[in-house]
Amino acid sequence: MHSRFTLLFLGVIGTLISGCFSEKAIEFRSVEHLRPETIGKETLLSMDVVIYNPNNWGCTVEETDAEFFIDGKRAGNTVLRTPTRLPANAEATIPCTVKTSITDLIKLVPAGLGALLTGKELESTTRGTVKVRKFIFTKRISFEVKQPIDRKLLNGLR
């Protein structure tokens, strides 16, 4: 009898506490500062993902599972470098690494050359999920960020 009451009590408290964290969707605003780190069998590119947390409570982004595309062609997988704190009602920049291969990069060469020579604008897409934690509660949030690639960004990859 006593353990049933304890279990019911913990269930009600857990429901009330999780209800206190009513959430607004976290906004993925942009991808910035795409730059090469290492070039070899496994090539690494760095980028910063700008996120806005519209909630009245902060949280921590613990991991990402995302893919990065340039002009619809896969460029690699995005990996979170370190867990990053998102302050309440604020924008934060999350440093990420794109793991790619020479084969994936070779597939991007025609689009990149076309963009540099003709001035055509390329579009980048980052799509996947992030794992966000607040206290003992975790949640996976799906996202997709599409944006044009700035010419200055391409010139920085030289």
N, C-alpha and C positions, 0 to 999 in steps of 0.2 A: 504494500500500500504506500509506504513511504517513498520507495523508488519511483512509483508511477507519478506521484505528486511532484517530485524533483524533476523528472523528465518533462512533465507538462509545463512546469514553471520555467525551465530552461528554454523550452520551445517557444513559449509566449514572449519571454524576454528577448530571445534571438530575433523573433519576428518584429517586435517593437523597435529594436536597435537597427535592424536592417531597413526598416521603414523610415527611420530618421535620416537615412542617407538617400533621400529622393534625389535622383540625378538628372542633370541635363546632359545632352550628348556632348562629348568632348569634340572640339573642332580641330581637324587637321588642316592647317592653313597653307603651308607651302613647304617645298624642298629647296634648300639653299646650299651654297658652297660645295658643289660637286667637284671633287678633286682626286687625282690618283694618289695612292699610298705606295703600293708595291706592284710591279709588273713582272709577271713570270707565269709559271704553270697555273697558279691560282692568283688572279689579279684582284687587288683590293682597291676600292674607291671609297672615299669618305663623303658623307653628306650630312647636313643638319636638317632635321624635320621640325618645323615650327608648329606647336600645338597650343590651343587656347583651352583652358579649363574654366567653364562658366559657373561652376559649382561653388558653394560657400565653404567647401572643405577641400583641402589638398589631398593628394594621393601620390603613389609612386608607380611609374611605368617600370615593370620588371623585365619583360621580354617582348620581342616582336617576332612575328612570323609573316614576312611580307616579300613580295617580288617587286622588282623595279623594271619598268619597261621604257624604252625610248622609241617613239613613233610606232608603237604596237609590237616591237620586237623585244624579247626578253633580254635584259641586261644582267640580271643576277638576283641573288637573294639578299635581303636586308637583315642585318643583325644589329641588335642594340649593344653598344660597347659597354655601358655600365648602367645599372638601374638609376633612373632619373626622377627627381621629385618635381611634381607639378603643383605649384602654389595655387591657392584658392583665387578665383576670379582674376587669373593672370595668364600671360603667354609665357611659354617656356620653349627652349630649343633643346632638342634631343639629338646628341651625336650618334650617328649610325654608320655602319660599314656595309658596303655592297660587295659581296663575294661573287666574283664572276670568273669566267674562263676566257682564254684567248679565242676559242671558237665562238662564244657569244659576242665578244668584241668585234671579231671579223665580220659577223653578220650585220653589225651596226655601221661599218665603214661607209657603204654607199649612201646611207641616209645622212651621215655626218658630213661627207664631202659635198653632197648636194646642198646641204644647208649652208656650208661655208662659201661655196661658189655661187649659188643662186640667191642666197638670202632667204631661202625657204625656212619657215619656222617649224621646229620640231616640237613634239609634245611628249612630256614625260608623264608616266603614270606610276604611282606607287600604290599597291593594293595588298591588303592582308589583314592581320589582327594584331592587337597589342594586349598584353595582360597587365591590368591595372590593379593595384592593391591599396586598400585603406584598412588599417588595423589588421583584423584577421579575415576580412572579406576580399575576395578577388573576383575579377570579372574580365572576360575577353570581349574586346570591342572591335568590330569590323570597321575598316576604313578604306577609302579610295581617294587619292589626291591626284588630280589631273591639272597640269599647268604647262604653259609654253616654256621651252628652254631658252633662256636668255643667251644671245650671241656671246656676251662676255664670259658666260659659263663655259661655252665651247672653247673659246680662246684660252681659258685657264687650264684646259686639259692638255695643252702641248707639253 
